[in-house]
Structures are given as C-alpha cells and as structure tokens.
C-alpha cells in the first residue's frame, strides 16, 4: 500500500473511532457500545490480510460505511425531520437506537466473515492451480491500488471507446423515456415497467467512465467528456433522483484515478462539497407537483431562496440511521414473499414488483431502507443475506486484484464503485434497489470473463499467412 493510501486509510479509521466514541458517550453506556461496534472492527483487523488494500476492497469499504452509519447515527441522528430538511419525520427510542446499531454491526461482521470465507476458498484454489502448473507461489502485489502514480494509460482511440460506452446509459434513457424527461404528471416514470429505471441506474457507472476520460484528456479533447457530464447532470436532475448528488463525486474519483495530482485531490474535496449541496435539490423538486426538467428548473429559484442547503444535506445523510431503525422496528412485519420478490433479478413488471412497491414506503417520498427491511424479515434473513453478499463481494475483491495486476484499472474502478452505491441504496432505498447494484457488478464480471474467453480463443485460432 502506498504512503498516501495508508494515510488515508488510517484517517478513515480515526474518523470511525471518533464516531464510535461519540456514540458511546451519547448512549451513556460506553462499554456496551464499544463492544457492540468494536466487534466488527476487530473482525476486520483479524481478516484484513485476506482482502485487498483498503482503497480497493469493496468488503472493507462497505463494512466501514455500515459502521460509520451506526456510530454517527446513534450519536447525532436518532431523530430527523423536525426542521423539515428531509422527506419524513423519524425518531427512535433508546432501545430502538441500540437495536439499530446492533443490526448494522451484525451486518458488517457477517459481511466480513462471508468475504473472508470466499477469499480463502478462491486463494486456496489458485494456489493449487499454480502448484499443478509447477510455478512458484505468486507474491502479493504491493502496488494494487486504484490510485497509481502513472495514471490511466490508454491511447486516444481507447479513451474514445470508454467514453462511448459511458454514454450508452444516457442515450438509452433518453430513447426509452423520451418526452417524459422534459415534463410529466408523476414523479416516477413508467410504473408498468422498470427498463428505464434500470438503464438510468447504469448511468452511475457511466459517470465513473466519464470521469476517467475527463481526467486523462487535455485541450480540445475535453469537450466530449464535459458534454457527456453535462448530459448526465441534466438527466438526473430531470429524473428528480438523488443520483444527482453522486454524479460529481463519482466523476471526481474517476478523474483522480486517471491522473492523480494535487488538482484532482482538490477536485475530490470540491466534489464532496458539491454532492452535499446537490443532495437536497431532488428531494425538494419531487414534491412540487409537476415533474420533469422544465418544472424542476422553474422551481430551482425557490430552493435557492430557502438557503441552508448544507443543513438539509446533513439531514439527508443522517436520515439513514433512523430510517433503518424505523423500517426494522416500527413498521408492521413484512411478508417473507416480499424478500424473494426484491432479490429477484427479473424486471419488476414481470414479477409484480409494482403491485407491492407502494406499500414498502414510509410515505410517498421515502421508501423503506433495505438494511432495515432485512431485520424486519427476521434476523435469520439478515445474517444469511449479508453472508451471501460478503461471499459475492469476496469474489469481486479477488477479481479486482486480478484486473489490477493486469493493468485494467478502469474495470476495477467500476467494480469498486458499484458496491459503494449498493451501500447507499441499502441505507436509504428499498432492498431491490441495492440488489440491482450487485446484479450490475455480476454482469460486469461475466462480461469481463466473456471478453477474456474470446481473446483466448482468438489467440488459439490459426492465422492466415
């Protein structure tokens, strides 16, 4: 691990420690809280050597996000909505606060254990393969990092291909949803089918690719990625989606991976601030009655006049913890059939998702939290789900290492970003929204395997003289 990456990881650990300490002091029972939230951290330390470096490993990043939500939420976010900064008024009792922190801690611990099991199996299999081939055991590559010194090395033609692939979700969304993006009567588009929503979600991966090209181009070549970035900004704004806030951050990460420098590090900080400022906008515009690009643009001066955008952004971040707790412990027990419905990869229109989706909401603007839904279904479902997800992310972790060793950092970046988006969706959206990100990650893995297989076949084919 590089010095910069190690420093950043230690900094994240320090933030987590401060958050847990604040939670312990606020709860009044420090030993209980330290044991509760310290257990997954201890597990992470024990199994850490099986994972990739902290910047790269989806397992460690997702577990850290769950623990930060538990610590910061218990300290500052037991209740939200009193000032109208979010779409729902939520409050947890002391007992519910403890149980919510417990379910997040159990989720993180089970995730790490599942990932460690999967990586152990994969690495033992790889070692047996190497021994059969008579090769020495490969040394762990200390340069596995998404933040290389050399940057994103690719010729202009390759960068153009990356940009073209990144533009596909935007073009497909416009083609599928058409005039509804400009003006419509309902917030959600196409309640009879989910194709448009699925395609637009892929725009998050497109944003990462756009940032990757944006950071590697210079001069007049910047015009195309800037145009694509503006297109995604308009798209997510017209959809009234909180993906609008993720856009600058994902693009900044892509640009930093492409060409790490002091300017891109400053860009990361600026993107974080921009994400916080943009976060309240979609929640505000979706409640004005009319929907689409034109009505939302007309409503923008009103939200700017209200001021306190950062305060509203903070509320939207802190809502994750009470939303998880309210979904788990304040909502009537959910039928187990809903769980299987939400993890089904088929389109919602084929499996009846839209017949039940409206019942899985706190109110019109606030869906249940996927992490809370798991606990509502039962602790067995919660533990089983996170163990399986940990195993899958262990496979992703392993494949990221292989891709980085091969110099394919762009694909590795997408595979790291998708689990992070999964975490955000699991905390603030229905379980089905989060599971989609894992499905997309599986699709990327399969696509990479297919491309590698085709390359291997092409190399074995006889060449004409």
N, C-alpha and C positions, 0 to 999 in steps of 0.2 A: 504494500500500500504506500502511495506517495505521501510525503510530509503534509501536503495540503489536504489530501483526503483524510489522513489520520487526524489532523487538527479539527477538520470539520466534523468527523465522527465523534471525537471527544467532546466537541462543543454541543452536539446533539445529545450526548449522554448527560452533559452538565445541565442542559435545559430540562431533560426528563427528570433528573434528580431534584432540581428546584421545584418542578411541578408536583412531584410526589411529596416533597417536604411540605409544600403549601397545603396539599390535600390532607396530609396527616395532621397538621396544626389546625386546619379548619374543622376537621372531623372531631378533634378533641381526644382521639384515641390513637396516638402515634404508633404504638406497637402493632395494633390491628391493621392499620393502613399500610405500614411498612411491610408487614408480612403479606398482605393482600396483593399489593402492587409490586413488591420486590421479588416475589416468586418467579414470574415470567422473566424478569431481568436476570435472575440467577440462572434460569434455564438457558437464556440467550448466551450468557457467558460460557456455560458448560459446552454448548453445542456449536459455538461460534466458528470454531476452526473447520467445521464441515461446510460452512457457507462461503460464498464469495466475499470479497471486500464489501464493507458496509455501503458504499456508494452504489454497488451493483446489485446486491442480493435483494430480491423482492421480499423474501421471507423476513429479513431483519427490518426492512423499511415498513412493511405492513404491520408487523408486531409493534414497532416503535410508535406508529401512528395510533394504534389502538390504545397503547399505554398513555400516550400524551392526552388523548381524548378523556381517558379515565381520570388522570391527575388534574388536568386543567378544568375539566367539567365539574369534578367534585369540589374543587376549590372555588370556582367562580361562576359556574353555570348550572346550579341546581334549579334555578328558575329563570325564564326568559319571557319576553313579550310584554312586560308591564309598560314599557315606553313605546310600544308599537313598532319596534325596529325589525320584527320578524313576523311571519305569517300566522303564528299560533302562540297562544299563551300557555306555557307549560311550567309546572312546578313539581318537584319531587320531595317527599318526606325524607327524614334522616335514614329510615330503614330502606326506602327505595333507592336512595343515593348509594348506600352500601352495597345493595344487591346489584345495582347497575355497574358499579366499579368491579364487582366480583365477576359479572358475566363478561365484561371486557377483558379482565385479567385472565379468566379461564380461556377465552377465545384466543388471546395472544399466546398463552402457554401451549394450548393444543396445536395451534398453527405451527409453532416452532418444533414441537415433537414430531408432528406429521412430516414436516420438511426434512428433519434430521433422519428419519427412517428412510424416506425416499432417496435422499442423497447417499446414505450408507449403502443401500442396495445398488444404486447406479454405479457408485465408485468401485464397489467390490466386483461388479460385472465387468467394468472397464479394466480393472487390474487383471482379472482372469483372462480377458481377451489379449492384453499385452503380453502376459506370460505365455499364452499359447503361440503368440507370434514371435516369441523369443526376444522381445525388446525389453529394455530396462524400464523400470517404473518412472513415469514422467514426473519431473519436478514441478511443484506448484508454481505457476507463473505469477511472480510478484507484480507484473505490470498490468494485471487485469483491472482496468479502471475505465470508466466512461469519460474520464477527463484526461485524455492523453496530451502529452506535450506537443506532439506533431500535428494534431488537429485532424480534420476529416479529409483524408487524401482521396481524391477522385477527380477524373478528368471532366471537362465541361459537359461532354455527352452523358456521362453517368449522372452528374448533378441534374441535368435536364430530365433524365428518366425518373429520378427520385422526385423531382418537382411535379412531373406529370402524374405519377402515382398518388402523390399527396393531394392533387387537385381532384381526383376521381370522386371522393365522397361529396365534395362541394357541388360538382357538376351533376352528380346523380341525384342529390337532394333537390336541386333546382328543377331537374327534369321530372322527378316524382311528385313534388309538392306544388310546383308551378305558382299560379296566382295566389294561392293560399298564403304564401310567404309575404305577399305585399299587403293583403287585407283579408280578414276572415272574421266570423262571428264568434268562434270558440277558441279557447286557448290552445287545446290540443288539436293536432291535425290528424285527420283520418282515424277516428276511433274504431273503424271497422277493420283496420289492418295496421301493422307495425312496420312495414317496409321502410317508409320514410324516416321513422324514428331510428331504426337500426342503422340506416345509411348515414344519418346525420351524426350519430354517436361515433361512427368511424372517423368523423371529421377531427376528433381529438388526436388520433394517430396522424392524420393529415397535417395537423398543426405542428406536430413534432418534426415531421419531414420537411415542412416549410421552413421551420427554424434552422434545421440542419443545413439547408441550402442557403438560407439567408446569411448565416454566419460564415459561409465559405466563399460567397461571391463578392465581387468588387465592381465598382464603376457602373456602367450601364446595365450589366447583368443583374443588378439588384432590382430592376424594375419588375421582373416577373414574380419573384418571391414576395415583394412588397404588395403587388396587386393581388396575389393569392391570399396573403394575410388579411388584407382589407376585405376580401370576399368572405372569408370565414368570420370576420368581425361582424359584418352585416348579416350574415346568415344566422349566427347565434343570437344576435340582437332581435332579429325578426321572429325567431322562434320563442323569445322570452325565456331562454334557457340559462341556467347558472353555468353552463359550459362557457359562456361569455367570459366569466372571471378566470377560468382555467386557461383560456387561449394565450394571453401574454406570457404566463408562466411556462407553459409547455414550449412555446416558441423560444423563449429565452434559454431554456435548458438545451434545446436543440442547437441554438446558435453557439452556446458555450462549449458543447461537445465538438462542434465543427471546428472552432478555432479558439481555444482557451486563451484568455488575456485579461488584463485588468479591466478593459472596457466591457467585456462580456460578464465579468463578475459584478461590475456596477449595474449592468443590464439585468442580472438576476434579482438584485435588490429592488431596482426600479419596477421590474415585472411583478414582484411580490406586492409592492405598494399599489400598483395598478390593479392587480387582482382583488385586493381588499376594497378599492374604490368602486370597481365594477360590480362587485357581488350584490349590493342591494338593488341595482337597476332592474334586473329581470324580475325580482320579486315585486317591485313596485309596479312595473308596467303591466304585468299579467293581471293586475286587479283593477284596471281602469275601465273594463267593459268591452271595448273594441280591441281587436288583436291584429297583429301584423306589423310590417315595417312602417307603414305610414302612420297608423295610430300611435305606435310606440314613439316614433320620432317626434310627433306633436306633443307627447306627454313629457318628454325629457326636460324642458324648462321648469316644469313643476317640481320634479325631484331635485333638481339643482337648487331651486329656491328654498327647499326644506333644510338643506345643509346637513351637517353631522353625518356625512356618508361613512366615515370611518367607524363611528359608533354603531351604525346599522350593520356594517360589515362584521364588527366584533360579535354582535348578537347572532348573526348568521353562522359564525363559526362555533360559538358556544352552544347553539341550539342542538348540536349533535348529541351531547350527553343526556339532557332531559328528554329528547325525542326517543333515544334508545330506551331509556327507563320507562317512559310513558307507554311506548309500544309493547314493552315486555310485561309490565306490571299493572298498568291502568286500563288496558284495553281488554275486552272480553276474549276468552280463549279462541284462537283461530282453528278452523278445521285443518287436520293434517293434510287433507287433499290439496289445500292451497299451497303447501310447501312443494309438493311434487309438480304442481302447475307452474310454480315460479322457477323451478330449476329445469323445466323442460326447454330444450333449445329451439323447438319449433316456433314459427311466428305466432303471435298472440291471437290472431284472427282464426287460426286453425285449431287451437286448443281451448278456446273460450276464456282467454285472459280478460278480455274487455267486459265480460259479464260480471266479473268479481272485482276488477281493479278499483272501482269507485268505493267499494266497501273497505279497502285497505288504505284508508287515509284518515288523518286527524281532522282535517277539513278540506275544502276544495283545493287549497293551495299547498297543503302539507301532507305528503304521503307518509306512511309508516316507515320506520327505519328497518332496513334489512337485518342489522345486527340485533335489534330488539325483537323482530319477528321470530328469529331463531329461538330465543329464550321463551317467547310466548308459545311456540310449538312444544317446548319441553327441553330440559337440559340434555337429554339423550340426543335430540336432533342437533342442538347447538354444538356439542362435543364432536359428534360424527361429521357434521358439515365442515367444521374448521380443521379436523384431522385430514379429511379428504382434500380440502383446499390447500393445506400445508403440503401434502404429498404432491399435488399438482404443481404448486409453486417451487417445490424441490426440483421437479423435472425442468421447470423454466429456469431455475437457478443454474442447473447443470448445463443446459443448452446455451445460456448466456455466456458461461465460461468458454464453451467450445467456440462460439461465434467470436468472442473477443480474441481468443488465441489465433483465429483465422483472419483477424483484422476487419471483421464485419460489424463495426460499431453501430451503424445506423439501425440494423435489425435488433441488435442488443438493446439499444435505447428504447425502441418501441416495446420490447418485451419487459423492460423495467417500468415504463410509464403506465402500461395497461393495468398492472396490479395496484399501482398507486391510485389511479382513477377508480378502480374497483373498491378500494378502501373508502374513498369519499362517498361513493354511491351507497355503500353498505351502511354508512352512518346517517345519511340524510335522504335516502330514497328506498323504494321497495327492494326486496331481495332479488327480484327478477332483473332490475336494472344493474345491480352489482354482478350477478352471474353472467350477464351478457359480456362484460369485460373479460371474464375468464374464457368464455367461448371464443371471443375475438383472439385472445392470446393463443388458444389451442389452434385456431385457424392459421395464425401466423406460423406456429411450429410446424403444422402439416405442410404449409406452403414451402417453408424452408427445406423440409425433408424432400418434398417433391422436386424442387429445383436441384437439390444436390443429387438426387437419384437420376434425373435427366442428364445432368453433367457427367455423372459416372458412366451412364450408358453411351453417351456421345463419345467419350474418350475411348471406349472399348470397340466402337464401330470401326471397321476398316476404312482407311482413307483412300480415295481415288488418286491415282498417280497424275 
